[in-house]
Amino acid sequence: MKILNYYFEKPGFLGLLFAVYLINPFDLGFLVGYIIFAALFIKGKFIKKNLDLDLFLLLVFSLIYGAFYALDPEFGLQFILIYGVFPPTFYLLGKYLCNKAETEEVIFKSLIVVGFLLSFSAFISVLASIMQDGFGQIERSLPLIWGDDVVSATIMGSYFTLNMCIPAILVVRQIKLSLFMRIFMIIVFVISLLCILRIGTRTQIVISLFVLLSALIYVIPRQSLKKNLIMFSIFIGGIVLLIQNVNFDLSSDWLSAFADRMENNNGADIASGGGRTSRWVKSFEYLFKKPLGWSVEEFGHSHNLWLDVLRASGVIPFLLLVIYGVRSFFKIRRISKLNKEMLSFFNQIRVYSLGLFLLFMVEPIFEGMFATFIVFCFLMGVVTKFESRYNSVINLEEVNTKSENQNLADRKVI
């Protein structure tokens, strides 16, 4: 129960609500989102202290996007309010829960739990399918445990994004994790990987490899030679162990769905990003032809967060979201350079952000994967608050140091 204490000891009721929202039981998590919005809205002093440009960008973007969605409510009227208030609400929630966490170690472990809770429903659903029918199935789309509606493999796979970043997080051993926590993280990753292979989602495999490479590039220059040797020894040993004990033949039953995807169109599908590149080009053409947006019936989804926002609501929300994305990128870059003593935490922020950005680049996030964008907003709230708190401590230490030096100088004069 120690892992749960890290998450719920300080955040209390809002932390519990966020957990329920991530699990999204019976597809009613949006109702919990409304409660979170109301609970934060009444905290006037907190909101006043945490107003910033990113919150303003998210608020204006969300309201305009929600207004455009009201013209053609594809998924239901409730999404007008969901799109209109949830991004800034969960950005503020990230700030609020970060403010309750005393150290970066607590935030680190809490974010691991966030990733697991986001995947929980998909985790159980795909695992139940494997246990019932095995891997020898080509059908990739499955229903969630909460209902009978079939969910596409692409949407199902998106819930595992943060779990697929776990190897990139574990390459840094600066934060002392208990044996239970490490085993928990490894088990979550292994089962998530099996789930991804069962539904044949190539995107998540690519994300996992990219964030791992990024983590190695980030960490190696910042660690001692001894730590790097230990890291690579474990890494290479793990690869050798896998090769010796696991059959990676694409004709194997456990790789049936994944092999079918890899062999699609003799590789042409992979080369074109699953047909995405042509849609990206078309979307940029429509940016000038139809700056107020266009119907999805024109050529389908753009398969890119920003371009699908452009399609659905026009150029103004598109530009607002681009600005927010650029600011988030530089914020992550800034925080990763603050302190080498917090390498594990900053590496986690980088790989989680990169994993989500990679997902955003290739999927229509607002249509079916909105929870991943909400988690990104939450993460940016955490990053913003942590950076502000860290800078405040550093500034206070500098002021105290200057004051002590001045006192010493005054004593010498006397």
HUVENTA-V189518 format. One line per field, one symbol per residue. phi: phi as a letter, one per 30 degrees, with the letter a starting at -180 (. if undefined). burial: # if it has 9 or more other ideal C-beta (glycine too) atoms within 8 Angstrom, else .. Layout:
# HUVENTA-V189518
phi = ???
burial = ???
This chain:
# HUVENTA-V189518
phi = .ddddedcdcdiddddddddeddhdhicddddddddeddddddedddddcdaddddddddeddddddddddbddckdddededdbdeddddddeddddddddbddddedddddedddeceddedddddddddcicdbcdcdbddddacddcddddedddceddddeeddddccdddcdeddddeddddddddddddddcicdedddeddddddddddddedccdedddddddddddddddddddcbdcddddedceddddddcdhhjddddciiidedddddddddecdbdcjbddddaiddhaeddddeddbjdddeddddddddddedddddddcdaddcedddddddddddeddddddbbdedcjbdeddddddedddddddddddddddddddddddddddddddddddd
burial = ..#..###.##..############...##.######.##..#..##..#...################...#.....####################.##..#.#########################....#.#..#####......#######################.#.....##.###.##.##################.###.###.##...#...##.##...#..............#.#..########......##.###.#..##.##..##.....#.......###############.##.######.###.##.###.#...###################.######.###################.##........................
